[in-house]
Amino acid sequence: MNNPYQSQNMHSQQTSNQWQQPYPSATTQSTVSQPVASNSQYVPYQQTQASTTHGMSGGYNQAHGADGASYGNVGTQQPMQDAKGMSGGTSGTYGGYKYPPTTAQPSMVGADAYAQNNMQGHQMNQQQQPMMNQQGGGMTHQYNNVQSTQQMQQMQQPMQQPMQQPQMTQQQQQSALPQALPDWVYPCEPAQLSLTAGVLPSHTTTAQRAKVPLGVILQPLAQSQAETPLVNFGTVGVVRCKYCRAYINPYVLWIEGGARWRCNICNEMNETPSGYYSPLDTEGKRQDLAKRPELVHSGVEIVATPHYMIRAPMPCVYFFVIEVSRAAVESGMVARACSAIEASLDDLPGGKRTMIGFLTFDSKLHYYSFRGSELPRMHVLSDLEDIFLPEPRGMLVNLAQERKGIETLLKSLPTMHNETEDVESAVGPALEATFEVTKHIGGKLSLFASTLPSIGKGRLMNREDPSKLGKPEENKLIQAANEFYKEMAYRMSHVQISVDLYLFSRLYTDVATMNDLAKFSGGQTYHFPGYYDPNDGADLHHTIVHSLTRPQGWESVIRVRIGAGYKTTGFYGNFRLRSTDLLTVPCIDSDKSFALQLSLDEKKEVATPTLSVQSALLYTTSFGERRIRVHTMCVPVSTRTNHIFENVNASAVSSLVAKQAIDIAARESFDKAREHVRNTYTALIRSYSYTSSAYSHSQNLNLPISMQAMPLQCLGLLKNEALRDRNVRPDDRAAVHALIATMGMNALEISVMPRLLPIHKLDGKEMPNELELSAASVESDSALLIDDGRNFILRLGSRVNDAWVKACIVADGKQLALKELDMDENKNPVELVRVHQVIDNIRTPFHRAVKVVQEGTDAEALFFASLIQDRCMGEQSLAEYMQFVLRR
């Protein structure tokens, strides 16, 4: 509990640290081990580390891609051949599983087989967690899937000992699943790569009966406690399938004594390069596994050869565009932004190669050039129709060389425009000017805007119309008003520029239109409506510092490959889709997530007992190296729906459905988006009841562990600000959509299903048990904390102990606030220390300050809006929804 950002995983979806770690430390950098030469000795991690050594992903066919002029994209794409299946009479080891050419080897079913062989490793890993991780309670509402995450975790953990197969009947053998994960392989970490089901349907009819949404959730740079093995193939070159261009991984099939291998993605045969050859042992495994991390770990990082680049890796480039109109200055935004940027300078990734630049704007543009002097020069451009650079050099400079001048500018900017009366905002011209400065190199652009763009290109009008809220045409308010910002994002993405937006207007901002900048350039939008520095300054400071200093990759592209029989039918997230399956993300960071919708390919069939998914992220590291981060998953396929139901990943399902829903809301209508959520979950739950014996005449439905949280997830999505059928301002709605689009699986799970914690009686040893998200949990003598992943809302009952209130709460003007800890630890009351321990334990870099609401006040409605088990926001209660589901 010493780590302020280390989750205790109290949430119903997150009680297992090996399965989910939604809130990694803000100070922990994503680590990569030192390169492993092709002839060096490699020792796999210990079993206790295996649970956190899950892989990462991102897919890009770089060596033979025909996907356009991307950095590192040279050569010609070789077409993927149709799957030919296993050649007759050939047997071997497919992902560690030996099977004859026509039938699958019997194995225990699903997660149970893995659970038996991983309990010891699970217990060892739990002993390494902080006390609160071991003792924290889970949610107590009827439908939670605490065990669901444990089951999925056990299914994915590597086995410590070879599995002892019990004697099975012929019926059991026919219904058993093949072993997809060899006992020597470390699987991908679910936060980085997950499927919506740990067992996939092998036929279209099975998928239609199961009704499980099929998809992939990908967060390539998500932080983990274990290092990602670094692989250097040396003179051999990166080993890949010559047909589908998949990367070598632990699940390929080695045959002919190791001289050839069959790709687990396209099933084609490949010759083993002479420098990569190793004989096989009696079990069909390569004898050099200890030296080959790429054959042991499902997630690795490969050192890219010069063949993967057409220019030298770019340095880390940060360019700041700050509005200095009267509204921006008076709100305190300018001073706070400059302070946060200055506080980040020492921790910006990139070291001595880091470059930086500044531009401010109101009705004019202000360039700043640095030429070795402590006093930068300002150039004012008033002609917004003819954008040009006043100096060819000096506006994008090396941070280390111009540090004094940069610090001088950041200290003086807030006062330079103190007396301004300019109320205009030339956002469009400022973007064009920034493009001219950075187009030769690319980089990360941070735009701070306090008012609606009012002058020059990109000018917007106030189109907020309260009369449309709740009406069928409401979705028009969250569609872009024009194409300027989307086109600008495309131009920037083409030259490797990504845009992060910080929007602060007290009035209408048109977040929906401006978000196109971030959406199509791989950036992120942060919304601070009605920004007032005394209240919001600390939140803005933390957000800026985290955005600038978190682990990042540059000039990146992602491709995901799926085994024969499946295809990708949809992409969700912030990126530019440059071909049918190539995602361009100029600047990728540890918080960015992507979702892909899958479906069975009617032209191909699943010809193997398992199916593999591989993602590859080609990117430039912050220290200037070109890398390929590869993650591969291999899961069984089945014709039996019970196998699929028992291995559903509820967290991944909710993430995929949420991203699909916001896309439908913008394209079609909110009614259709809500209908999509309701129908998806209801069809899935009903399908389980139809095809199992869980439904009885008593109208009770015993859902499997993997599905128990789904009813509440459905209600959480329907009542979320993104979709709820109540009056939500267009800017607020668009901002939530922008957040969900990039939100990782774990963070989105808490947003959908908040946690409710009693904090008025803490013992300082254990995290408090989560309460049901119902008004029945609320008492007048309690202090309850709601956490939805972004906001902390503390409800103070009218009869809470006076001593506790005196120790923890302070009057801040007309409002109440949680006291801050004193620097002198001896002056802090025990009650206050324990409350801050709980909050710091679950806090993320994106959390806002704690908001205190009193019982009986209007502000209390914010608290009750999160109690999703009750009837609210025009939607059913949990009990009512289950009655609806069970209605035949």
N, C-alpha and C positions, 0 to 999 in steps of 0.2 A: 504494500500500500504506500510505499515510499514514492513510487512512480506516479506522478499526477495524471498521466495519460494511459496507464495500464488498466485495461478493462478487467473487471472481476467476472465478466460473463454471467451476470445475474439474469440476463434476459432469457426468456423461455427457449429462444433459438440458439443460445450461446453459452450453455453451461459447461461445455467441454473446450478447454483451451487448445487441445490438439486439433479440434475440428474448426473452431472459429476464434479469431482474435480481432474483433472489429476495431479496437482502439490501440494500435501499437504506440509505443512511446514516440512523442513528438521529437525527442532528441536522438532516437536511435536511427542511424542511417542504414539503408539497405546495403548489405555487405555482400561482397563477392570474394571468393577465395583466390589465392594466387594461381596463375596458370599451371596446368598440369601438362608437362611435355609428353609427347607420344611415347617416350621410352622411360618415363619416370615411374616411381612406385606410388600408387594411390591407395590409400586406406579409407574405406567407406566410414561414414559416421557411425557412432555407437547407436544401439537400438533405442536408447532413451531419447535420442535426438531425432529419430525417424519421423516422429509425429509432426515435427515442425520443419522437416526438410521436404515439404511438398513443393512441386515444381511451379514454374511460371510459364507464361505463354505469350504468343504473338506470332503471326505467321506471315512470312514474306518470301516469295520465290525470288531470291536475289541473283544467284549465279546465272540462271537461265530465264529471267523474267522478261516478258514482252509487255510490260505494264506501263510504259511511258517513261519520260525522262526524270526518273527519281534518282536521287543520289545513290550510287552503288548499283544502279540497275543497268546492266549491260548484258549482251548476249541475246539468245533467242529462246523463247519459251518452247519446251517440248510438250506436245499435247498429252493429257492423261489418257491412258488406254483403258478400255473397258475391263472391269474385273474378270479375271479368268478363274478365280477360285483356286483351290489346291489341285495340283497336278495329280493325276491318277496314280495310285501306287506309291506316292511319296509320303512319308511320314517324317515328323521332325518335332521341333520345339517351337510352338507359336506363343510368344510371350511367356515362355517358361512352362507351357502346358503341352504335354505330349498327347497327340491324338492321331488315330488312323485317318485315312483320307476321306472317309464317309461319315463316321459317327464320332460323337464327342465322348471324352473320358468322363465317367461319372464323378461327381463332386458334390459336396454338401451345398445346400441352397443358400444363395444370397449372402447376407451379412453374417449369418449364424456361423458359417464355416470360418470366417475370419475372426469372429468374436472369440471362438474357442482358443485360437492360437495367439491372440494379442492381449489377453487380459493382463498378463504379467507386465508387458511393455506399457500398457495403459496405466497400471498402478504405479510403475516406476516414474512415469512422466508426471503423474498427478503429485507425487511426493516432491517434485522439484518446483511446484508452483507455490506462490505466496499463500499464506494461511487463508486469506479471504477467498482465493480461488477454490480451495478445498472445501470450505465450509459455507460458502454463500448459497443461499437457497434459490430455488427457481420459482416461477410464477405458479400460483395455486389454482388458477381457473381451470374449468373442466377440460378445455381443449388446449393443452399445450404439448409441444413436441420436444421436451427436454431430451427424452430418450431417443427421439428421431435423430438428433445431431450426433448422439453417442453411437447409434447404430451405423450411421453413414461414416463416422470417423473410424469405427472398427472395421468397416468394410474396406476402407482405403489404406489402413495401416499395413506395413509390411509384416509378414509372419516371422516370428522369432525362430520357430523350429518347423521343419517340414511337417506337413499335415498328415496325421495318421487317419487314413480313410477307414471308416467303419463299414461293415458289411451292409449292402443296400439291396433292397428288393428290386425286381425288374421295373416296377412302377416308379419307385424312387429314382432309379437310374434314368428313366425316360424324362422325369420332371426336374432333374438336377441341373444346376448351372455349371458351366465350365469355369475353371479357375482363370480369372483374367489378370490377376496380379501375382507374378512370380514371387517366391518367398525371399529372394535376394534384392528385390527392387524397392526403392523408396518412392512413394507416390507423390503426386503433385499436392501442394497445399490448396485446400478448397477455396481459400480466399483469393487465390490467384487464377485457378481454373476449375470450374465446376460444371457438371451436367445437371439438368433438372431431374434426372433419374439415374441411379447407379446401375440399372439394368434397362436396356433399350428394347423396344419391340422389333422383332426381326421381319415382320410382315405388316403391310398396310392394314389388314383386317385386325391385327392385334392392336395397333395404334388407335384405330377407330373405336375399338371396344374399351380400351383403357382410358382414353380421353385425357391423358397426361400431356401438358404442353411440353414440347421437345425443344430444347435450346441449350446454349452454352453461355455461361457468365465468365467473363475474362477481365482480370485486373492485373496486367502483366508485371507491374513494378510494385505490387502490394508488398509491404514489409513483412518480414518473417524473422524469427529469432535465429534461425540457422543460416549459414552461408550458402549461397548458390554456387555449386562447383563450377569452376572455370576450366574450359577445355581448349587446348591448342593442338590442332591436328598437324601442325608443322608442315613439312614438305609433302605429306600425303594429300593435303587439301581437305576441305570440309566434305565429309562423307554423306552423300545424299542419294536418294532414289533417282535414277536417270529418267524415270517416266513421270512421276507426279512431283518430284523435287522435294519430297519429305525428307527430313533429317534423320540420321541414324538414331535409334532410341532403344530402350530395353525390351521392346515388344516385337522386334523383328524376328523372323524365323531363320535360323542358321541351318544349312544343309550341306551335303557333300563335304563333310569334314571341316566346314568353315570357309570353303572356297566360294560359296555363293550364299546370298541371303534374300529372303522374300520380304518385300515391303509390307508392313502391316496396314498401310493406308490404301494402296491400290492393288496389292497382291501380286505385283510383277516381280520377276526375278532380277537380281543384280549381281554382277561379279564383285567380289571383294578385292579392293586395291591391294597390290602386293605388299605395300608398306603397312597395311592394316590387318593383314591376315594373322589368325591365331587358330591353332587346332582346337577341337572340341573335346571335352571330357566324356566320360561314360554316360553322363546325364544329358548330353547335348548342349552343355554350356561352354562358352569360350573359356580357355584356361587363363586368359589375361584379364578377367573381370576386375581384379584388384587394381589394375592400372587404367581402367577405362570407366571413368565416372559417367560418361554418356550412356553406358550400358547398364548402369546400376541406379542412377537417379533419373526420375521422370522429368525433372526440371534442371536444366543446365544452361550455362552461358558460354557461347562459342566465340573465340577470337576470330573476327572476320579477316579474310585475306584481302589484299589490294584489289582483287577481282570484284569485291563488293562495294566499291566506291569509285566515283568519277571525279572527286575533288578531295582535298585534304579535309579531315574531320574539322567541323567548325568549332570555334570557342563558344563558351557560354556568353550570350549577349542579352542584356537587359535594357529595355528602352521604356522610359516613363513619360506618359502624356497626361498632364494634370490641368484640369480646368481651374482658372483663377478669376472667375467672375465674382460679382459681389456676393451672390448666394453661397458660392463655394468657400469664400474667405470667411464670411460671417458665421457659417455653421461650424467652423473649426476643422473642416475636412482637410484643407491644404496643409495646415500645421501638423495635423496628426499623420497624414500620409508621408510628409517629409521626415518626420521623426521616426516612423516605422522603417522607411527605406534606409535611413542612416543607421538604425540599430541592426539592420540586416547585412550591412556591407562586409563585416568580418566573416560572415557565415555563408555568403553567396557561393554556390558550387562553381568550380572552374579554376580556382587558384589564381596563379599569375596570368593566365590567359583571358580572364574575364574582362568583358568590354561592357560599357555603360553609356547611356545618353539620356538627354532630357529635352522636353518641349512642353511649353505651357500655352494656353489659349483662352481667349474670351471671344471678342469680336475680331481679334487679330491673332496672329501666330507669333510666338516668341521662341526663337532658336537660342541655344546656349552652346558656345564653342569653348574648348579648353586647349590652350596652346602652351602648357608648361607653366602657367601663372596661377597663383592662388586665387586670382579674381577672374572668373569666367566672363566672357563677353556675351551680351544679349543682342540679338538681331531681331527686329520687329518687322513682320511682313503683314501689310494691311490689304494687299490685293489677294483676295481669296480665290480668284478665278485662274490666276497664273501662278501655280506653285513651283518654286524653284529653291535651290539651296544657296544661301548667301555666301557660304564658304565651302569649298570642295572637301576640306578636311577639318577635323577638330570637333565635330558634333557627335561622333561615336568613338570613344577613346578607351584606352586600357585603364582599368580601375586602379591598379597598383601604381601606375605612372602618374595619374592625375588625381590621386586620392585627396590631396589638400584642396584643390579647386572644387572637387565634387562635394566635400563636406562644407565648404564655404557657401556653395550654392544652396544646399539643403537647409542650412541654418538661416539663410537670408530670404529664401523664397516666400515664407509666410508673411514677412513684413514688407517685401517689395510691392505687394499689391493691396496693402491694407486700406489705402484710400480710394480704391477703384470704385467707380459708379457704373461700370460696364455690366450689363445684365444679359448679354448675348452669349451664345455658345456655338462655336464653329467646330463641331465634332468632326464632320466630314472632311473639311480641309485639313484639320490636324492629322487625320488618318492618312490622307494622301501625302502630306509632308513627311510623316514618319516612314511611309513606304519608300519614299525617295532616299531617305537616309540609310535604311537598313536592307534594301532589296538585294544588295550585292553579297550579303552574308547570312541574313535570316536572324532569328532570335525570338525572345519572349517580350511582347509588348503589354504593358500594364496601363490601361486607360481609366482615369478617374473623372467621372462626369457628374455634376450636381444639378444640371437643369436639362430640360428637353432641348435637343439640337434645334437651333432657331435661325441659323444663318448659313449660307453657302450650301454646297452639296450635302445631301443627307439630311436636309431640314425636315423636321417632323411636325405634325399638327396634333393637338390634343383631341384624341378620338375616344376618350373614355365616355361611355354612355351607360349610366346606371339602369336605364330602362330595359337594356338588353340582358341584364343579369338574370339567370334562371330561365332564359328563353332559348329556343332552338338556335338562334343566331348568335348566342354568347361566344361561341368558339371563334367568331370573326375577330373578336377583340384580342385573341392571343395568336392571331396570324400576323405575319409581317405586313406593315403598311406599304412597303416598297421593296425593291430588289437591290438598293444601293449597298446595304451592309452585307448582304449575302455575296454580291459580286466582289466587294472589297475583300471579304474573307477568302474567296477563291483566289484572288490575285495574291494575297498574302501567303496563303497555304502553298501556292506554287513555288514561292521563293523561300519556304521554310520559316515563315513568321506565324507565331501563334498569339492570340489576343486574350488576355484576361480583363474582364470588365468589372469595375466597381461603380455602382450607381447609387446616388444619394438623394435624389430629388424629394423635396417636401410635398410636391404635387405629383402630377402624372409624368412618368418617365418614358413610357412605351418600351418596357422591358422586352416585350415579345419581338419587336422589330430589331432592337439593338443587340439582342441575344444572338442573332444570326452571325455576328462577328465571332463570337466564341464558339458557337455550334459548328460552323464549317471550317474553323481553323484549329480545332483541337484545344480550345481554351476553356475558360470557366467564367460564369457570371456570378457576382456577389451583389446582393441587394440590401441596402441599408435605408429603408424608407424613412423620410423625415429625420435624417441624421442630425443629431445634436451631440456635440462632442462630450459634454460632461456625462451623458448617459451612455453613449455608444462608442466613445473613443477607445476604451480598452479592447472592446471586441474587434474594432477595425484594426488596431495595432497588431493583435494576435493573428488575425486573418492574413494581413499583408506579410508579416514575418514568416508565417508557415508557408504561404504560397511561394515565397522567394527562396526559401532555404531547404525545402523538402527534397528528397531524391528525385532527380529529373533526368530525362533522356531527350536528345535533340535529333532533328531531321530523321524522324522515325516513320516506319511503315509496318503494318501488321497484316498477316494473312493467316487464316485458320483453314486447315485441311481436315476433311472428314472421310472416314472409310467408305469403301464402295457400298452402295445401297442407300446412302443418305446424301442429302444436299442442303445447302444453306439457302434460305428463302427470305431472310430479313436481317438487317443490321440496325442496331440502336446505340446511340452515344454521340459524342462530339468528335467528328472527323470529316474528312472529304473522301468520298468513295470514288477512287480514280479508275477502277475497272470493276469487273463483276464481283470481285472479292478482295480487293486490295484497299486497305484503309490507310490514308495518309494523316499522320498526326505530327505536325512540326515540333511540338514540345509535349512530351508525355511525362506524367509524374506518378508518384506512388498512390494517389487517390483516384485516378481516372479508371473508370470501368466501362466495359462494352458488353453488349448482349447480342447474341446471334440466334435467330430462330431456325430450327432444323425441321426437315420433313423427310419421309422416305422417298427415294427416287423410284418411280414406277418403271423406269427403263432398266434399272439394275436391281439385283437382289443381294441381300446380305449373304455372302457365300461362306463366311467363317463363323465359328461359335462366339467370337468376340468382335467388337468394333472399336476402332481407335480414332481419337481426335487429337490433332496436333496444332498448336499455335506457335508462330515464330514472330518475334519482334526484332527487326533490324533497326538499330539506333546507334547514335554516338553518345558515349558516356560524357559526364561532366568533366572528366579529366582527359578527354580527347582521343578515346579509342573507339573503334568501330566494333560493335558486338552483335551477336545474334542470340537472343534469349529464347530458348525452345522449351516448351512444355507439352508433354504427351500423356493422354489418359487412355486406358484400355478397359472396357467394361464388357460384361457378358451381354448377349442378346437372347431373347426368349420369345416363345409364342404364348407363354402363360401370363395372363394379366396379374395373377397374384405375385409373381416375381417382381413385376414392375411396381405395383402398389407398395410392396414391402420395402422398396429401395428408392422411393421418391425423395428428392431433396427439396423440402418445403421452402427453404430459404431461397434457393435458386428459382423455384417456381414463382414465388412472390416478386422477385427481382425482375424476371422476364415479363410477367404479366403487367407489372407497374409501368415498365418502359414501353410496352406495347400500348397500354391504355392512354398514356399522355400523347403518344403519336396519333392514335385514333381521335382523341379529343381535338387536336389541332387540325387534322385533315377533314374530319367528318362532323362530329358533334360530341358534346359531353354525354348526352343520353346514350349514344352508341358505345362510348368508352366505358360508362358504368355497366352497360349491358354486357360488354365483353368480359369485364371482371366477374360479374355475377354469374354469367353463363359458364365461364371457364371453371370456376371453382365448384359450382353446383353440379355440372356434368361430371366432373371428376369424382366427387363424393358419391353421387348417385350411381355412377358406373361401378364403384367399389361395392356398394350395397347390392347391386344387381348380380354381380359375379362372385359374391362371397356369401358365407353363411353368417355374416356379422349382423344382418338385419333380421329382427325377430318380430313376432306379433305384438310385443310390448312396445313397439315403436322406439326401441333403443338401437343406436348404431354404434358398434364398437369399432372405431377406426383403428387401423394399425398405427404403431408408434410414429411412423414416418409421416402420417397424415393428420395427426391429432391437432395441430395448430392451424390447419387450413381454414376452418370456419371463421376463426377470429382474424386470420389474415385477410380474408375476403371482406369482412366488415371494416377492418382497419383501412384498407384501400378505398372503399366506398366513402368512408367518413374523413379521409385525409383531405387536406386543403387543396390538393391537386385535382380532386374529382368531386368533392362533396357538392350536393345540390342545394347550396345556400349562397347567400350574397358574399362573394369573395371578389375583391378588387382585381381588375385585369392584371395590374402590375404584380400584385402578390401571387396570383395564380401562375403567371408566366415565370416568375422567379422560382417558385417551387418546381415547376416543370424543368427548368434549366438545371436545378440541383439534382433531381431524380435521374435526369439523363446521364449523368456521370457518376452517380453514387454507387459505391461498391455494395456487394451483396449483404455484408454484415451491417453496414451503416443503414442501408435501406430497410432492413428487417426491423431495426429499432424505431425507425421513422413510422413504419406501418403499425407496429405493436409496441407502444411506449412501455416503459417500466414505471411502476408505482412503488415507492419505497417509504416506509415510516422512519422518520429520523429523529423523533422526539425521545426515544429511549434506546440509545446506542451504548453498547458495552465496550467499544473500541477494539474488539477482538474479531468479530465476524461482521460481514456485510448483512444488513437487514434482509429478511425474506421479502420477496416481491409479493404484493397484494394483487387480488383480482382487480381488473380495470372496470370497476363497478362502483356506483354510489354506495352500495352496501359496505364497502371498505372504508368509507369516509365517516369519521367521528369528530365531534366538536372538541374532544380533548386530545386530538392528534395533530401533528405537523407532518404533512405528506409531501413528498417530492416527486414530481413527474419529470421524466427524461425522455424526450423524443428524438434524441440524437443531435438536435440543434438548440433546443431551449430547455432550461431548467425552470420549472414553475413550482414554487413552494407555497402550499396552501396552509395558512395558519388558522387553526380552529379557535373558536371564541373561548374555550375552556382549557387551553393548553397551560401547563404548569408555568406560573409566573416567573419562577427562577430560571427556567429554560428560555423563556422569551427575553428576559433581561440579559442573559448571557449571550444570546445568538442574534437578536434582532435590534436594529437601530432605526430611529425615525430619520428619513432623508427628505426633508421638506414635508410635503403632504403625503409622501409615500413611505412605506416601510422597506427596509433593505437588510440583507444578510450582512452581518459584521465581517470585516476583513480581519485576518490574523495580524497580530502585532509582531513587529520584528523581534521584540523581547518575548521569548517563549514563555517566560514565567508569568507574564501578564495575561495570557490567554486562558479563558475558562475551559475546563475539560469538555463541556458540552459543545462549545464552538469548535474546538480542535477535532472532535469526532465527526461533526457535521462536515467540516472541510475535508476530512480524510475520505469520507464516502463520496463527496462530489468530485474531488480530485482523482479518485480512483476510477471514475467512469467518464471523466471529461475528455473531450476530443478538441483538436485545434479549432473546430468549427462551432463549438458551443458558445452561445452568448452568455452574458452575465445572468445570475440567478434573479428571477423576478418573484417578489413576494406578494401574494394576494391574501386578503383577509376574508374570513367567512362572512357572508352576508353582503358583500360588496359586488358591484357590477363586474369588476375584474375577475371574479370567481368563475365566470362563464368560460374563461380561457382554460381553467383547470378541468372543468367538467366536460369540455369538448374532447378531451383525450380519453375519457372513460368509455371506450368503444364497445364494451360488453353490454352497455345499456342502450335503450332506444334513444337515438339523438341524430341530429343532422338529417332528419327525414328518413333514416334507415332503421332497419329492424334491430332488435336486441339479439344477443347470441341465442337465447332460447327460442325466440321467434324464428330466427333464420334456420335453426336445426329442424323445427317443425315444418318449415317450408320445404327443406331438402328432403325430408322423409315422406312428404306427401307424394303418393304414387301417381 
